[in-house]
Amino acid sequence: MRAHGPINGFVEQQPTTWTFTRGDDRLNISRQDVDDGTMLIVAGDGAPRSYFFREIGRLEVFQRDMETLLLKTGWSFTSFSPEKRRGRDRRGWPRKHDDRRRWWTDGARLPRQPKPKSTPASDASVAKREEAKVLSPKT
């Protein structure tokens, strides 16, 4: 049985790139396979920086932490490349802002209701009522 798909030796691999923006600033994070590991390359306004990883798991942790820091400091994830989807969009109507999330599959979540704060006075009155129930003669 023969596997279908491209033969890696004959197909040039494009580096995977994540693009983030903040205002007019743009930051590209890309991965490049090298002989003994993977390079993570961060390119923005200044000189590009590269980080070498022998283990892909460590690279993923580092990249995830970097992306979290970017998002918490005002950067927005803009795009990913190369585009892996094939063919045209099957939808009959255009997406609003090219949003791929499906609101109907997100699940309904009701907002949490804050618990009422108890005050010592209200706790004491509740305790008195409970005590009165216990002490009152049952008929």
N, C-alpha and C positions, 0 to 999 in steps of 0.2 A: 504494500500500500504506500502510496506516495503522498507526502504532505504538500499542500497548496500554499502559495505565497511567495514573496520575493526571496531571492537568494541574497544574503547579506553581502557577499563578495562583489556583486554586480550592481547593487543599489547604493547610491550615496546617501548616508544617513544625515538628516538635518539635526542640528542640536535642538534639544527641547528648550524653549525660552518662555519665561514668565515675565510679563511686563507690568510694572506698577507706575502710577503717576500721582503727583501731588502738585497742584497748580500747574506751572509750566515745566516742572521737573519730571524727568522720565528715568526709570531705573529698569534695566534688563538683568534678569538672573537666568543664566543658561548652564547647561551641563555638557561636558565634552568628555567622551571616553578617551582615555590614554592607555598605553600598554599595561601599566600595573595598577590602574584604578580609574577614578573619575575626577575631573576638575569641575569645580563650581566657579563660574565666572560672573562677577557682579560689575556691570558697566553702567555708569551714569554720566554726570557732568565732568567729573575728574578722570584720572587715569583708572582703567579697569583693574580690579583686584581679583586674584584667583586663589582658590583654596583647594588643596589636594586631599582626596580621601581614598584609602585603599578599600574600605568597606562601604557599600551603598547605604546600609542602615545608618551609619554615623552621618553620612551626607544628608540623608533625609531628615534626621533629627535637627541638624544644624540649619538646614533650609527652612524647615517648619518654624523653628524659633525665630529665624530672621524674618520670615513672612509675617509672623505674629507681631513682632516689634514694628515692622513697617505699617501694618494695619492700625496698630494702637497709636502710632505717631502721625496719623493723618494721610498716609498713602492709601491709594485705592488700587485693587487688582484690576487691570485693564484687559489683558489678553493672554492667551497661551498659543504657542505655535510649536510644531506644525499642526495644522488643522487635520484631525484624524477622521472626521466624518466624511463620508463619501456621498456623492449624489446631491440632488437638489432637496430643498426643504419640502416635505410632504404636506405641510399644512395648507389649507385653503385660504387662510387669512394671515396677514402679517403679524409678527410678534410686536408687542409694545416694547420699544427700546431694545429689541433683540434679546429679550429676557427668556431664557430657557427653563427657568423654574416653573413648575406646574403648581399653582396655588391649590388645586383641588387634591393634590397628593401630600401636601404638607401636614395634614392632620389638624383637626380643630383643637385649639388650646384656649381654654377660658382664662382670662386674666385672674391672677391670684387676688383674693380678697384679703385685705389686711386684717389681722386679728385685732379685736378691740383691746385697747390697753386697759388693764385692770388697775384700779387705784386701791390703796389700803382701805378707804371708806367703803367702796363697793364690795371688796372682799369680806369686810366685817359684816355688812348687811346680809350677804349671801350665807355666811356662816351662821348668823343669828336665825335666819329662816330655816336652815337645815336643822339647827338645834331645836327649834320650836316644833318641827315635824316629828322629831324623835321623842321629845318630851310630852307632846300632847297625847291625852288618853285616846285610845282607839275605840270607836263605837261600833 
